[in-house]
Amino acid sequence: MLLTVIYNILKKKEPYNAELYKKSDIPLVSREITVEQAILLAKAQGYRIMPSVT
């Protein structure tokens, strides 16, 4: 992100404008998934799910 800002400043020869880059200041929305969804996601990524040993 910083490299993009610097590149545009140098290319356009304009002063830095923070309003153009505010989008990155927005906090990420936290996401939650169930254990079952996490298992399916892991399987889709190629992981083998082993039964827990208790």
Beta strands, then each sheet from edge to edge (+ up, - down):
end
